[in-house]
């Protein structure tokens, strides 16, 4: 018998009413701000842009560091730019631009290609402290907060889409008493995520042996992947951001539907 906090999503969506009630027009489908990139690359925000549109978001804006303007302004006409460091990642002076752009958005996605610059880390910590809305982080943007999680552990409306190794680091740095390991078994993982998301405000999506595991405020769902998907975080994060901003009062149901769709 499954614990009452564990939902197994099978061949049919667990919450079909969310699919039936998807917005009919782009004006009702939410506004997503994507923040990422550095002088060495912007593949993650560019890919996230297309994935979010495919998932059904209404409008998307992309905010990149100023160091990328010459390279991508014509390729990504929807992009805006914010001050960058000498090395080409976001600088702390970009905070005003990030906050201003976020006022337009229903939710924010940090898809990666952030770089490990210490100034960028300080910027993102300050941004998430001041920005009150939905924030989804994955890849190296999530890495920053798995290593230094105290800015976001008790921040409402925060989702991490992370590999198991990142989740293990997050648990260690948060002084969570149970270790997230690759051989712990699905039931112990579900139980640990139930406890973790009851203790902390974070929501989590991770992958474990062919299952996508969603944990929100102590509720956990598991959904079998359709085929092998070694590259899954960016697609999942873009879909999760879209479904969540369209169903802000039902985050568990929205994220569970996102990993199914």
N, C-alpha and C positions, 0 to 999 in steps of 0.2 A: 504493500500500500504506500502510495506517494505521500510525503508530507503535504499538509494543506497549503503550503506556500509555494509548491512546485507545480508548474503547468507544463505538460508535454504537448507541444504543437506538432500535429502529425501531417497527413497529406492534405488536410483542409485547414484554412486559416482559423485560428482560435477566436478571432474577433471579426467575423465577416461584415458586421455592420459598419466598421471603419472603412472597409473598401467600398461598400455601397454608398457611403455618405461623403466620399471624396469631393472636394470643391469642383464645381462645374466650369468655373472661369478662372483665368490666371489671376485676376484681381483678388479672388478669395483664397488663393492657394499659398499665400505666405511670401515673405521677403527674406532671403538668406544672404548674409554677408560672409564671404570667404576671405580669410586673412592668412597669408603665407608667402613663401618665396624668399629667395636671397639671390645675391649676384651669381651664384654658381648654378642656380636652377629654379624653375618654377613649375615643374611637371605636376606636382601634387595639387596646387590650386587650379591649374588649368584642367586637369582631369576631373577634379571635384566639381568644377563648373558644369561640365557636360553631364556628369553623373547626377547632379542635383536636378538639372532640367529633365533628364530622363525619368527621374523618380517622381516628377510632377510638381516641383516647386513653381511658384508663380513668377517671381523675379529674383535675379541673382546679381549681386555686385561683387567684384573682386578687388581687394586692397593689397597692393604689392609695395615693396620698398622702392624708393626713388632710384636706386641703382639699376633697376630693370626697365626704366622708362624707355630708353632708346631701343632696347631689344624687343619689347613686347607691345608698345603702345599701339602699333598698327595691327598686330596679330590679335590682341585682346582689347578691342575698343571699349569694352565695358569696364576696363580696369581703371582704378584710381591709384594714386601713389602717395606714400608717406615718407618722412625723412628716414634716411638710412645711415648706418655707421660707415666708417672708412672701409670696412671689410665687405660691405654690401648687404648686411641684414638690417632688420628694423632697429632704429635707435630709440632711445628713451624720449626724444623730442617728438616721436610719432604718436604719443599718447593722445593728444588732442584730436588728431585725425581719426584714430581708431574709435574714440568715444563718439565723435561727431557722426562717423559713418554708421556706427551701431545704433544710433537713434532712429535711423531709417528702417532698420531690420527687425523682423520678428524673431530671428535667431542668428547665431554666429557659428561658423564652422572653421576650426583651425586644422587644416588637413595635412600639414607637414611642410617640409623643405624650409624650416624655420632657421636652421643652423644652431650651433651650440654657443653662440656668442653670449657672454655674461650680460652685456647691456640689453640684448633682446630678451633674455630671461627676466630681468628686472622690469622691462616694459610689459611683458605679458602678465606677470604677477600683478602689477599695478592696474592693468586693464581689467583683469578678472575681479579685482577687489572693487573697482568702481562701476563696472558694467553689471546691471542687475538681471539681465535676461538669460535666455537659454544659450548655453555654450557647449559645443561638441568638439572634443579634441582627439586626434589620433596621430599615429606614426611619431615623428620626432617632436611634434608639439606636445603629445601626451608624455613622451619621455621626460621632458622638463619637469612635469608635475608628478611623475612617478618617483623621481629622485628627490624632489622638494615639494611634498604634497600638502603642506599645512595651509597654503593659501586656499586650497579648494576642498579639503576634507569636509568642511561644514558649510560649503557654499551651495545654496539651493540651485536647482536647474543646471547641473553640470553633468555631462556624460563623457566618459572615457571609453573609447573603442580601442582595446589593447590586446596584444598578444599575451600569452600566458607568462612569458618571461617578464614583461612589463608589469603585469599584475603581481607577480612574485615580489618585484622590487617595491612596488607601491605598498604592499602589505608589510614588508620589512620596515620601510621608512615610516609608516604610520604606527609602528609598534603593535600591529595586530597579532594576537597570540598564535594564530594558525597559519601555517605556511601553505602557499599555493604552489603545488608541484605537478609535474607532468604525469606522475604515477599515483596520484592520490585517489583516483576513481571519481566517477561522475557524481554519485550521491554525496560524498564528502565535499566536493567542490560546490555543489548546489547549497549544501548546508553552510559552508564557510561564507559564500556570497550572501546568503540570507542574513547571517550575523553581521557581515561587514557593512552591508547597505542599511541595516537597522541602526548600526552604531554611527555611521557617517552619512552625510547627505548625498554623496556621489551616487550616480547610476553607472553601471558597468555593462559593457558587451565584450565578451571574450570568446575564443574558440578553443574547444577541447575535444580532441579525437573525433572530428567530423560533426561536432555539434556546435551551434552558436548559442551561447548562454547569455541571457539578458537578466539583469538584477536591478530592481528599482524598489527602494524602501522596504526591503525584506521579501518582496515577491520575486520569484525566479521562474523563467521559462527556458526550455531547451527546444531547439529546432534543428533537425538533421539537415546538413548541407546537401544540395543536389549536385552530386559529383564532387570531384576534388577541386578545391578553390584555394590554392596556396596564397594568392594575392586577394585578400578579402577585406582588409581594414578600410581602405578608402571608399570602396563601393558601399560597404555597410554604414560607414559614418555619413556619407551623403544621403543615403536612403533614410537613415535614422533621423537626421536633422530635418528632413522634409516632412516625414510623418509626424514627428514630434511637434513641429511648429504649427501643423494643421490640426493637432489634437492636444493642445497644451494642458488641458485638465485631466488627461488620461495617459500619462507618460508610459506606464507599464504596457498598456494595451497598444499604444502607438509604436513603441520600440519592438515589441513582439511581432507586430504586423510588418514592420519594416524588414526584419530579418527573414520573414517568410516571402515577402514580395521581391 
